[in-house]
Amino acid sequence: MKRIIFIITVFSPVALFAQTLKPGFDKLEYQQLMYISAHTTADSAYYNQFPAPVGYQLAYQSQPSGLDNLWELWLAGDTTTAVISIRGTTEKSESWLANFYAAMVPAKGEITLNKQDVFKYELAVNPKAAVHVGWLLSMAYLEKEIIPKIRELHQAGVRNYIILGHSQGGAIACLLTAHLNSLQKNNILPAALRLKTYCSASPKPGNLYFAYEYEAMTQGGWSFNVVNAADWVPELPVSIQTLDDFNNVNPFLNAEAIIKKQKFPGNLVLKHIYKQLDGSTKKAQRKYEKYLGELTSQIIKKNLPGYEPPEYYSSTNYVRVGVTIVLLPDEAYFKDYPDDKSKIFPHHFHAPYLALISRLPEQLINYETGNLRYISSEAELQRAKNYLKKEPKTGVFVHSHIGLQAPDLKALNTELSANGFLPLDKIYFLRGGGLYTVFPQIKIATLFSYSTYSGKKTSGMLNNELRGTTIGSSIGFVAINNERIQLIPYAGGIYSWWGVRLSSDNVSGRPFSEYLASPQNQHHISTKGWTWNFGIHIATQPFRNKPLAKNLLVGVRAGYAEPFKRETKWYTNSHALQGGPAINTQGQYLQLLIGVKL
């Protein structure tokens, strides 16, 4: 307190010429505040890169508390204005925990910091308003020291306060502003205090209903959210809006009742679509609450002994809060600060923000926004192409394939062994080709394929030679079809030819005339017929970004074929035989596809 009084005494002559705190975004004011914010990092190697703030004097720096949170108190030259500057994320794990602790809690309630310390707050009145629990927890630790300092300063004549924060500090500054306004409203802090807030590079601190009340309490130019359009941090946390996030009166309120009144089968289709759309967002929201709320809170408790997690608000509908001052990058900016994937924060720190703020006019009053144009970086343009939803066209793919075939020949092998012949193998090498056509509009695919497998086996005087061939087509359901992957379950019919030559006397190298004169030592048996065929097709175009190879296709198919009829009709040299074992000449198969899109 003595240091604060001393600074006020030294600066008091300047107060005669001082101006009171004014609403509206002031470029020069923001620039000086950014120098203060850089100093609040408490990293001299970092803040010495920037000029010292002009017209402000450091009065107090706190010790780290909570989740490595820290704040500084600066006094302006007019001695009636103080700056409360809140530090952003540091390299310490507990500081990052504040970010990852991203479940929502009601904007009005209490948090048990420990058994002796319960933090009560009212950042908004609407019961649907909710805020980020990690940053609320950080603010709860900071305000324990900030509130007494404000009371001390009030006795010394300080009436104006600028609340400042960059990055995580910006989100906490927003919540602190709402908290201080609430304390004023409830006569806990003097109503004469005037608050102005600059949230810089701030992530999203709460939901839409919190934003409504916050912007109402600060409207008239008393709170700003400065955003570099190339910075990803203001895009966080990830937002998921469910139907429960809408206002009390909304078109979805009676959706299920309206759907029930529709005619069959339209009502079933609409009900299915409604549940898919509603259920998927709620499922995603529950997962975020589980991992970024319940599980993260267990780690928080290890860092903050005595902390008791509050009940979470079932929403993740985060939005930007406050009047947004957009800093649009241009070509000159991207030359100095290119999109560099090796850096996590190429557009987030103080330097790129200060570079962009210098391009704005001195005051955003009667400002013609039309003279600013956003200039995208080359990397951003390329990335944007990947997000353009292209209506998929009918695609025709030609392919060859190789793989393995596992027919079910157990019953035949039993007969062969009993009659002195060599049993057949269980697995064979297959090859073939085909084409398939994808109709994305109706999610149907037609698949035509030709395959053959063969094998030769010799043991002493015994040998056999086998060949199986299929040709047919199937119909598939196009479950996934994009440039990255195709997923098509299919079913259909194929026609199969299968034959084997059996010998108990190896005639290799025997003279031709002697072979003709010898008694019969070979048997030819065959079968043919229709089989069911069903399986799964997965394919991708791995070189889709390479002009010369973009149409190349690689994929796999796995399936099973089963005869229409269980009994097998046997033939020898086109003559029908009676009876015989029942076999499945196709069975299981696995194919590797290599092809091209026409």
PAKOL-861365 format. One line per field, with one value per residue (C-alpha): residue number from 1; residue in one letter; chain; x, y, z. Coordinates in steps of 0.1 Angstrom, whole numbers, plus 2048, in hexadecimal, padded with zeros to 3 digits. Example, Ala and Ser with C-alpha at 12.3 -4.5 7.8 and 13.67 -1.06 7.14 Angstrom:
2
nr	[1;2]
rest	[A;S]
kette	[A;A]
px	[87B;889]
py	[7D3;7F5]
pz	[84E;847]
This chain:
598
nr	[1;2;3;4;5;6;7;8;9;10;11;12;13;14;15;16;17;18;19;20;21;22;23;24;25;26;27;28;29;30;31;32;33;34;35;36;37;38;39;40;41;42;43;44;45;46;47;48;49;50;51;52;53;54;55;56;57;58;59;60;61;62;63;64;65;66;67;68;69;70;71;72;73;74;75;76;77;78;79;80;81;82;83;84;85;86;87;88;89;90;91;92;93;94;95;96;97;98;99;100;101;102;103;104;105;106;107;108;109;110;111;112;113;114;115;116;117;118;119;120;121;122;123;124;125;126;127;128;129;130;131;132;133;134;135;136;137;138;139;140;141;142;143;144;145;146;147;148;149;150;151;152;153;154;155;156;157;158;159;160;161;162;163;164;165;166;167;168;169;170;171;172;173;174;175;176;177;178;179;180;181;182;183;184;185;186;187;188;189;190;191;192;193;194;195;196;197;198;199;200;201;202;203;204;205;206;207;208;209;210;211;212;213;214;215;216;217;218;219;220;221;222;223;224;225;226;227;228;229;230;231;232;233;234;235;236;237;238;239;240;241;242;243;244;245;246;247;248;249;250;251;252;253;254;255;256;257;258;259;260;261;262;263;264;265;266;267;268;269;270;271;272;273;274;275;276;277;278;279;280;281;282;283;284;285;286;287;288;289;290;291;292;293;294;295;296;297;298;299;300;301;302;303;304;305;306;307;308;309;310;311;312;313;314;315;316;317;318;319;320;321;322;323;324;325;326;327;328;329;330;331;332;333;334;335;336;337;338;339;340;341;342;343;344;345;346;347;348;349;350;351;352;353;354;355;356;357;358;359;360;361;362;363;364;365;366;367;368;369;370;371;372;373;374;375;376;377;378;379;380;381;382;383;384;385;386;387;388;389;390;391;392;393;394;395;396;397;398;399;400;401;402;403;404;405;406;407;408;409;410;411;412;413;414;415;416;417;418;419;420;421;422;423;424;425;426;427;428;429;430;431;432;433;434;435;436;437;438;439;440;441;442;443;444;445;446;447;448;449;450;451;452;453;454;455;456;457;458;459;460;461;462;463;464;465;466;467;468;469;470;471;472;473;474;475;476;477;478;479;480;481;482;483;484;485;486;487;488;489;490;491;492;493;494;495;496;497;498;499;500;501;502;503;504;505;506;507;508;509;510;511;512;513;514;515;516;517;518;519;520;521;522;523;524;525;526;527;528;529;530;531;532;533;534;535;536;537;538;539;540;541;542;543;544;545;546;547;548;549;550;551;552;553;554;555;556;557;558;559;560;561;562;563;564;565;566;567;568;569;570;571;572;573;574;575;576;577;578;579;580;581;582;583;584;585;586;587;588;589;590;591;592;593;594;595;596;597;598]
rest	[M;K;R;I;I;F;I;I;T;V;F;S;P;V;A;L;F;A;Q;T;L;K;P;G;F;D;K;L;E;Y;Q;Q;L;M;Y;I;S;A;H;T;T;A;D;S;A;Y;Y;N;Q;F;P;A;P;V;G;Y;Q;L;A;Y;Q;S;Q;P;S;G;L;D;N;L;W;E;L;W;L;A;G;D;T;T;T;A;V;I;S;I;R;G;T;T;E;K;S;E;S;W;L;A;N;F;Y;A;A;M;V;P;A;K;G;E;I;T;L;N;K;Q;D;V;F;K;Y;E;L;A;V;N;P;K;A;A;V;H;V;G;W;L;L;S;M;A;Y;L;E;K;E;I;I;P;K;I;R;E;L;H;Q;A;G;V;R;N;Y;I;I;L;G;H;S;Q;G;G;A;I;A;C;L;L;T;A;H;L;N;S;L;Q;K;N;N;I;L;P;A;A;L;R;L;K;T;Y;C;S;A;S;P;K;P;G;N;L;Y;F;A;Y;E;Y;E;A;M;T;Q;G;G;W;S;F;N;V;V;N;A;A;D;W;V;P;E;L;P;V;S;I;Q;T;L;D;D;F;N;N;V;N;P;F;L;N;A;E;A;I;I;K;K;Q;K;F;P;G;N;L;V;L;K;H;I;Y;K;Q;L;D;G;S;T;K;K;A;Q;R;K;Y;E;K;Y;L;G;E;L;T;S;Q;I;I;K;K;N;L;P;G;Y;E;P;P;E;Y;Y;S;S;T;N;Y;V;R;V;G;V;T;I;V;L;L;P;D;E;A;Y;F;K;D;Y;P;D;D;K;S;K;I;F;P;H;H;F;H;A;P;Y;L;A;L;I;S;R;L;P;E;Q;L;I;N;Y;E;T;G;N;L;R;Y;I;S;S;E;A;E;L;Q;R;A;K;N;Y;L;K;K;E;P;K;T;G;V;F;V;H;S;H;I;G;L;Q;A;P;D;L;K;A;L;N;T;E;L;S;A;N;G;F;L;P;L;D;K;I;Y;F;L;R;G;G;G;L;Y;T;V;F;P;Q;I;K;I;A;T;L;F;S;Y;S;T;Y;S;G;K;K;T;S;G;M;L;N;N;E;L;R;G;T;T;I;G;S;S;I;G;F;V;A;I;N;N;E;R;I;Q;L;I;P;Y;A;G;G;I;Y;S;W;W;G;V;R;L;S;S;D;N;V;S;G;R;P;F;S;E;Y;L;A;S;P;Q;N;Q;H;H;I;S;T;K;G;W;T;W;N;F;G;I;H;I;A;T;Q;P;F;R;N;K;P;L;A;K;N;L;L;V;G;V;R;A;G;Y;A;E;P;F;K;R;E;T;K;W;Y;T;N;S;H;A;L;Q;G;G;P;A;I;N;T;Q;G;Q;Y;L;Q;L;L;I;G;V;K;L]
kette	[A;A;A;A;A;A;A;A;A;A;A;A;A;A;A;A;A;A;A;A;A;A;A;A;A;A;A;A;A;A;A;A;A;A;A;A;A;A;A;A;A;A;A;A;A;A;A;A;A;A;A;A;A;A;A;A;A;A;A;A;A;A;A;A;A;A;A;A;A;A;A;A;A;A;A;A;A;A;A;A;A;A;A;A;A;A;A;A;A;A;A;A;A;A;A;A;A;A;A;A;A;A;A;A;A;A;A;A;A;A;A;A;A;A;A;A;A;A;A;A;A;A;A;A;A;A;A;A;A;A;A;A;A;A;A;A;A;A;A;A;A;A;A;A;A;A;A;A;A;A;A;A;A;A;A;A;A;A;A;A;A;A;A;A;A;A;A;A;A;A;A;A;A;A;A;A;A;A;A;A;A;A;A;A;A;A;A;A;A;A;A;A;A;A;A;A;A;A;A;A;A;A;A;A;A;A;A;A;A;A;A;A;A;A;A;A;A;A;A;A;A;A;A;A;A;A;A;A;A;A;A;A;A;A;A;A;A;A;A;A;A;A;A;A;A;A;A;A;A;A;A;A;A;A;A;A;A;A;A;A;A;A;A;A;A;A;A;A;A;A;A;A;A;A;A;A;A;A;A;A;A;A;A;A;A;A;A;A;A;A;A;A;A;A;A;A;A;A;A;A;A;A;A;A;A;A;A;A;A;A;A;A;A;A;A;A;A;A;A;A;A;A;A;A;A;A;A;A;A;A;A;A;A;A;A;A;A;A;A;A;A;A;A;A;A;A;A;A;A;A;A;A;A;A;A;A;A;A;A;A;A;A;A;A;A;A;A;A;A;A;A;A;A;A;A;A;A;A;A;A;A;A;A;A;A;A;A;A;A;A;A;A;A;A;A;A;A;A;A;A;A;A;A;A;A;A;A;A;A;A;A;A;A;A;A;A;A;A;A;A;A;A;A;A;A;A;A;A;A;A;A;A;A;A;A;A;A;A;A;A;A;A;A;A;A;A;A;A;A;A;A;A;A;A;A;A;A;A;A;A;A;A;A;A;A;A;A;A;A;A;A;A;A;A;A;A;A;A;A;A;A;A;A;A;A;A;A;A;A;A;A;A;A;A;A;A;A;A;A;A;A;A;A;A;A;A;A;A;A;A;A;A;A;A;A;A;A;A;A;A;A;A;A;A;A;A;A;A;A;A;A;A;A;A;A;A;A;A;A;A;A;A;A;A;A;A;A;A;A;A;A;A;A;A;A;A;A;A;A;A;A;A;A;A;A;A;A;A;A;A;A;A;A;A;A;A;A;A;A;A;A;A;A;A;A;A;A;A;A;A;A;A;A;A;A;A;A;A]
px	[800;81D;82B;80A;805;829;822;801;814;82F;816;7FD;809;801;7DE;7D6;7D8;7CA;7AB;792;78E;77B;766;770;78D;7AD;7C9;7E5;7D5;7D5;7F9;806;7F0;800;822;814;806;828;838;81D;82C;847;860;87A;889;867;85B;87C;875;85B;85C;853;830;82E;819;815;828;82A;81B;818;81F;80F;81D;811;7F2;7D7;7E0;800;7EC;7FB;7F0;800;7F3;7FE;7F5;7F0;7FF;7DE;7DE;7B9;7BC;7CA;7D2;7CB;7E0;7DB;7F5;7ED;7F8;81B;830;826;80F;7F7;7F2;7E8;7D1;7BD;7B8;7B0;797;77D;75C;742;733;715;71F;710;71A;737;758;768;78D;793;77F;785;781;761;760;73E;738;71C;72A;707;6E3;6D5;6D5;6DF;6FF;71E;744;765;76C;792;794;77A;78F;7AD;79A;78E;7B2;7BB;79D;7A6;7C3;7B5;796;7A9;7C1;7A3;796;7B8;7BA;797;7A2;7BF;7A8;7AA;789;791;79D;7A9;7A6;7C0;7C9;7DA;7D2;7C6;7C9;7AF;796;79C;79A;777;76B;77B;769;748;751;75A;73A;726;738;72F;70B;709;71A;739;74E;748;730;747;761;763;770;77E;78A;7A2;7A2;7BE;7C2;7A8;798;773;76A;745;725;70D;6F8;716;721;6FF;701;726;722;703;716;734;723;72A;74F;75B;768;77B;787;7A5;7AA;7C4;7B1;7CF;7D0;7C1;7BF;79F;78E;790;781;770;74B;72F;70C;6F0;6CA;6CB;6E0;6C4;6AD;68E;678;687;67C;68A;676;659;66C;664;63F;63E;651;638;61C;62C;621;631;64D;658;654;66D;686;683;685;6A5;6B5;6AB;6B9;6DA;6DF;6D5;6E5;707;70D;701;718;736;72D;72C;74E;75D;74E;75B;77F;783;76E;76C;78D;7A1;793;7A4;7C6;7BB;7B4;7D8;7E5;7CC;7C7;7A5;795;772;766;744;726;72B;713;70B;716;735;726;744;742;758;74F;751;754;76D;789;795;7B9;7BA;7DB;7E8;804;81E;814;817;83A;844;82F;82A;814;830;824;843;837;817;811;81D;801;7F9;813;816;82C;814;7F7;80C;816;7F1;7E4;7FC;7E8;7C8;7BF;7C4;7A0;784;76B;759;770;76A;76F;76D;792;79E;7A0;7AA;7C8;7CC;7EE;7F6;7F4;7D2;7C5;7D1;7C2;7A1;79E;79D;77E;76A;74F;74F;730;73E;739;733;754;75F;77E;791;7A8;7BC;7C0;7D4;7CE;7C6;7A8;79E;784;773;77F;77E;764;776;797;788;77D;79F;7B2;79B;7A2;7C7;7CA;7DD;7C6;7C3;7D2;7BE;7CA;7D1;7DF;7C5;7C7;7AE;79F;77F;76E;755;73F;736;715;719;6F7;6E5;701;702;720;721;73F;749;766;779;790;7A3;7B8;7CD;7E6;7FB;805;81D;827;83A;824;806;7FD;7DF;7D9;7BC;7AC;78E;77F;763;752;735;728;71C;709;719;70E;725;72A;747;752;76B;78E;79D;78A;76F;75C;744;733;726;713;70B;70D;72B;72E;749;75C;772;786;7A2;7B8;7C1;7DD;7EB;807;81E;823;83C;858;846;847;828;821;826;80E;7F3;7F7;7F5;7D5;7C2;7D4;7C4;7A2;792;776;765;747;737;71A;70E;71A;710;72B;72E;74A;759;76C;784;798;7AB;7BC;7DD;7EC;7CE;7E4;7FC;7F0;7FF;7F4;7D4;7BD;7D1;7BE;7C9;7B1;7A8;78A;781;763;753;741;727;716;6F1;6EC;6FD;701;71D;717;736;741;75D;765;742;731;71C;724;70C;711;732;73E;72F;74A;74E;766;769;766;77A;78F;7A6;7B0;7C8;7BB;7D0;7BD;7B5;797;78B]
py	[800;818;812;81A;83A;845;840;853;86F;871;870;889;8A8;896;891;8B6;8AF;88C;881;869;846;847;82D;820;80D;822;815;828;81D;7F9;7FB;807;7ED;7D1;7DC;7D8;7B6;7AB;7B5;7A1;781;786;77A;795;785;788;7AA;7BB;7B6;7D2;7F6;7FF;80D;833;844;826;81B;7F8;7F9;7D4;7B1;793;771;754;744;72B;71C;731;751;773;797;7BA;7DC;7FA;81E;837;85A;86A;856;850;833;810;7F3;7D0;7BA;794;77C;762;73E;735;717;706;6E8;6F7;715;6FF;6EC;70C;70B;6E6;6E8;6F3;6E6;701;70B;722;747;74A;734;72B;718;707;710;6FE;6F7;71A;72D;72D;745;752;763;772;779;778;775;75F;73B;730;745;730;735;722;712;712;738;73E;72B;740;760;754;752;774;787;77F;798;7AF;7B9;7C5;7D9;7EA;7F4;802;816;823;833;843;852;839;836;828;805;7F5;7CF;7C0;79D;78C;768;754;775;784;76A;76F;794;790;77B;793;7B1;79F;797;7BB;7C8;7AF;7BB;7DF;7D5;7C4;7E2;7CE;7E6;80B;814;831;819;81A;7FB;7F8;7D7;7CC;7A7;79F;77E;770;74E;74A;74D;744;73C;752;75B;766;77A;78C;798;7A0;7B5;7C6;7D0;7DD;7EC;80F;809;7FA;7D8;7CC;7AB;7B0;792;78B;779;762;757;736;73C;752;734;71F;70F;6F9;702;6E8;6F6;6DE;6E4;6EA;709;71C;735;729;72F;720;70C;6EC;6ED;6D8;6C7;6A3;6AA;6BA;69C;683;694;68E;672;650;649;66E;670;654;663;686;676;664;683;698;67F;67C;6A2;6A8;689;68D;6B1;6A7;688;69E;6B7;69C;68F;6B2;6B6;694;699;6BF;6C0;6A1;691;6B2;6BD;69F;6AD;6CF;6C2;6B4;6D7;6E9;6D5;6DA;6E4;6D6;6D6;6E6;6D8;6DD;6EE;6D6;6ED;6F4;710;728;749;769;783;7A9;7C1;7B2;7C6;7B2;7B5;7AA;79C;7A8;79E;7B2;7A2;77F;787;78F;774;757;739;723;700;6FB;716;712;738;74A;764;765;777;79C;7A4;79A;7AC;7CC;7C9;7C8;7E2;7FB;7F9;805;82B;83D;83B;823;840;846;82B;81F;7F9;7F6;7FF;7DF;7BF;79D;78E;769;758;73D;722;72E;72E;70B;700;710;6FB;6DC;6E9;6F1;6D7;6C9;6B7;694;688;665;654;636;623;607;5F1;5D1;5BD;5A2;590;570;558;53F;526;50D;4EB;4D6;4BD;4B8;4B3;498;486;48B;47E;45F;457;45B;47E;49C;4B5;4D8;4F7;50F;530;53B;55A;56D;588;59A;5BB;5CE;5F0;601;620;637;64A;663;674;653;644;625;613;5F8;5E0;5C9;5B1;594;57E;55D;549;52A;513;4F4;4DB;4BC;4A2;484;474;488;4A9;4C0;4E0;4F7;516;52B;548;561;57D;592;5B2;5C1;5DE;5F3;60E;62D;633;64B;65B;678;67F;66E;64E;638;61F;609;5EA;5D4;5B5;5A3;584;574;556;53D;524;50C;4ED;4D7;4BD;4A0;487;46A;464;481;47F;49B;491;471;46A;474;452;441;459;452;42D;42E;428;447;458;47B;488;4A9;4B6;4D8;4EB;50C;522;542;54F;56B;584;59F;5B3;5D6;5EC;607;61D;63E;654;65A;671;687;6A7;69B;6A6;689;66E;67D;663;645;62E;616;601;5E0;5C9;5AE;597;575;561;546;52F;535;510;4FA;4DC;4DC;4CE;4BC;4B7;4A4;4AF;4BF;49F;4A2;48C;481;48C;498;4AF;4D2;4ED;513;51A;53F;544;561;579;598;5AE;5CB;5E3;5FA;60E;62F;646;64C]
pz	[800;808;7E5;7D5;7E9;7E0;7BB;7BD;7CF;7B5;798;7A8;795;775;781;77B;755;755;743;752;744;723;712;6EF;6E1;6E2;6CD;6E0;701;6F6;6EA;70C;71D;708;715;738;72F;722;743;756;748;763;749;744;725;715;721;71A;6F5;6F8;702;726;729;728;742;759;778;786;7A9;7B2;7A5;7B6;7BD;7A8;7B7;7AD;78B;787;784;789;787;787;792;77E;785;769;76B;774;794;791;77A;782;76B;777;75F;760;754;739;735;741;739;75A;758;772;75C;73E;755;759;733;730;74E;734;742;748;769;770;76F;792;7AE;7C4;7C3;7E1;7DE;7FF;81F;82D;80C;7F7;7DA;7D2;7B1;79B;778;769;775;759;765;741;743;748;748;745;767;763;75E;778;791;787;78C;7AE;7BA;7AB;7B8;7DC;7D9;7BF;7D3;7F2;7DB;7CA;7EC;7F5;7D5;7D9;7FA;7E7;7CD;7B1;79F;77C;775;755;756;73E;733;715;70C;72A;73D;725;72E;753;74F;73F;75D;775;765;769;78D;796;786;79B;7BB;7B2;7AB;7CD;7DF;7E8;7D3;7CF;7B2;7A9;79B;775;763;740;732;717;710;6F7;6E5;6FC;6F9;6FE;723;724;711;6FE;71C;730;711;710;734;732;713;722;742;72E;710;706;6FF;720;716;6F7;6EB;6D3;6BB;6A1;685;680;6A4;6AE;6D4;6D1;6C0;6E0;6F3;6D9;6D7;6D5;6D3;6DB;6D9;6FF;6FA;6E8;6F9;70C;6ED;6CE;6AF;6BD;6DD;6CF;6B4;6C0;6C3;6A0;692;6A1;68E;66C;656;655;64B;64A;670;675;65E;66E;691;687;679;697;6B0;69C;69B;6BF;6CD;6BD;6CB;6EE;6ED;6E3;6FE;719;70E;711;734;73E;732;736;756;76B;762;761;783;793;787;793;7B6;7B8;7B0;7C7;7E7;7F5;7D4;7CF;7AA;7A6;793;76E;756;739;71D;708;6F3;6F7;6E5;6E2;6FC;6FA;6DD;6C5;6B6;699;68D;669;65D;63B;623;636;657;649;63D;661;671;659;660;66F;679;68E;6A6;6BB;6BF;6A1;6A3;6C8;6DB;6E2;6C4;6A8;6BA;6BD;698;68E;6A6;696;676;687;689;6AA;6B3;6A7;6A4;683;676;653;656;630;62B;63C;628;636;624;628;62B;611;62B;636;612;60D;62E;625;605;61B;62D;60E;60D;5EA;5DD;5D5;5B2;5A5;5A4;590;59C;58A;59E;59F;5BF;5D0;5F0;602;5FE;619;60B;621;613;633;627;606;617;62C;60D;5FC;619;61C;5F7;5F8;5E9;5F5;609;5FC;60D;623;615;5F2;5E0;5CC;5B1;59C;594;590;591;5A8;5A5;5C2;5C0;5DE;5DA;5E2;5F6;5E1;5D0;5B6;5B7;59B;5A1;591;5A6;5A3;5BA;5B3;5C3;5BD;5D7;5D4;5EE;5E1;5C5;5D0;5C2;5BA;5A8;5B0;5A1;5AC;599;5A1;58F;59C;5AA;5CB;5D8;5F3;60C;60A;62F;62A;60A;609;5FC;61A;61D;60F;625;613;622;605;5FC;5DC;5C7;5B5;59E;5A6;591;5A4;59A;5A5;594;5AC;5A6;5BA;5A0;599;573;570;557;54B;525;512;503;525;535;51B;520;545;559;565;582;582;58C;583;599;597;5A4;59C;5A7;5B7;5D9;5F0;5F5;610;61F;626;60E;61B;603;602;5E9;5FB;5E2;5DD;5E1;5C6;5A3;591;5A9;5B9;5A9;5B5;5CD;5E8;5FC;60C;60A;623;61F;61F;604;60B;5F1;5EA;5F1;60B;5F4;5DA;5B7;5AA;586;574;551;54F;55B;57A;599;5B4;5D8;5E4;601;606;604;602;5E5;5EF;614;623;60F;615;5F7;5F3;5D8;5C2;5A8;599;598;575]
